[in-house]
Structure formats: C-alpha cells, structure tokens
Amino acid sequence: MKGILFGGCSFTWGQGLYFYSELNRLKYPENEFTYNDDTVNDAHRKFRDTLRYPRLVSNHFKTFEVFKKMNGGCEDETFDFFQTIFNFKDNINANTHLSTERYDYDDFDYIVIQLSQLWRNKFYFIDEGVIEHASVWPGSKDVGWNSEKFFNWMEKNNMTFDDWIVDHTQKQILRLKKELKFYEEKGIKTRIMAWENNLVPSILEDEFLNERFIKLTHNNIEHLTIRELQDNFSHLRIKYDTKKFGENPPDDHHPSKECHEIIAKNIIENIEKDLK
C-alpha cells in the first residue's frame, strides 16, 4: 500500500501520549484544556509518534503516514495542510507552520480525516460588500474572532443563532463533500470519522459521506464519535487512565493510549474491507 494521509486536530496529533513514556522533563498541563508547546520536546514528539493511531494504522499496512506539524486545528487547517503538501510548486514557502514536507497525489492510497469541533471552522459572510469571516462559539458573544462584526451582521439579517448553526453546518458539509470528491478524483480513497457530533447527522443522511464514515466499535458497542466512545469508557481519556497513572493522572482529556489503539483498529478494519 502507498502512504496514508491524515487530517485532524489534537486528537490525531496525539496530545498527551508522551506522558506514557519514561522520558524526563514531562510536565503535566495546568488543566485539561491547556497545551504549552514549550514543555514538549523532540523526544516527547518522537515517542508520541509511536503510539498515535496514524502510526498504528500505517504500521499495520506496512506503509508510512503523513500528518501536519501543528497541534490542534480543525477542517480549515486540514484542507490548508493538504493543499500545502500537494501544491508546493505554486509557493514552496507557504504554510510552513503546517508542513514543510512535499508530496504528489499518487504517493497516497488513502486519506483519513478526523473531524474536529464545528465551531472552530471560520464562517464567511458578506458585510457591506466586504467578505468577512468569524470564528464564534454558540452562546458566547464575547468569545471568538471578529465576533462583534458577525453579531451585527446577524442582527441586520434577522438571523437567529439556530438559523446560523443550520447555515454553518450546511456549508461545512458541502465543503467536506467537495474536498473528498476532489481527492478521490486524484485517485485517493477517503474516509472520515468524528470527535464531536456536530456534523454526524448530516453525514449519515448523505449517501456519499455515509459510505466513507467510520464508526468506532468497542466491546461490541458502536459509537458515532470519539466523544461518545470516551463517555461510555471514561478511562479512554488520559485524565481517567488510572490503570497507567494511578490516582494522579495528567489532567488531559485527550485520547489515551488504549483509545488510539481502538481508533486504529476501527480504521484498519474499515480499510481491510476495501482490500478484500
């Protein structure tokens, strides 16, 4: 098999997996939502690579995996990352914070995208003839990028928050479908899975997306999202993995070592059905 290209946020990046190592200079986060890149060194990152699900999947198929450098993000960064590694001939210095690696489309057999939180993706709107964008969290009028202008635009257009959520969801679904079809036309098979449930109902209603959606089965229970999986089995969050860390685990809600193994197993089984 050729390479496997992965997209995702900190759940795919493998935040917190270095705590499973015996390395020195491990510093627990202040709280479960805190990440300080200065406390994670190259040795930590190398160890993390050995445990995160992209490596587990690629090892199974005896191939290589590719993922962006930066931690966190959403589908905005995922698709920018894909464009960066493939379209380097246009601007070789573009988006080096995402990757400095360069590839051709025919280097990969599969793309696997882990969807993050819907609200992290920019929402584009036209205000007084100017294209604007904002990143806004529902119910948080004082949080987000360009939120004041966004809420003024909503008011002028008599749009409720519920209206906006429907609009934003539809736009993200349309983009997701368009991007997957683009890469499939390049000869790369695509798969998607989700951390949160925001887009899942729309995915399941769409034949094209539903065929590419990976559900997560564990202990004979089928889960639609990583959050649902972790809610049913709390130890699949690092902060509750007392079997490994005892009574004082790192305060980190990201997937545990076992959770990455479960995600990898489900991806592998999905791809293997293709190969039969």
Buried (B, 14 or more C-beta within 10 A) or exposed (E): BBBBBBBBBBBBBBBBBBBBBEEEEBEBBEEBEEBEEEBBBEBBBEBBBEBBBBBBBBBBBEBBBBBBBBBBBBBBBBBBBBBBBBEBEEEEEBBEEBBEEEBEEEBBBBBBBBBBBBBBBBBEBEBEEEEBBBBBEEEEEEEBEBBEBBBEBBEEEEBEEEEBBEEBBEEBBEBBBEBBEEBBEEEBBBBBBBBBEBBBEBBEEBEBBEEBBBBBBBEEEEBBBBBBBBEEBEBBBBBBBEEBBEEEBBBBBBBBBBBBBBBBBBBBEBBEEEEE
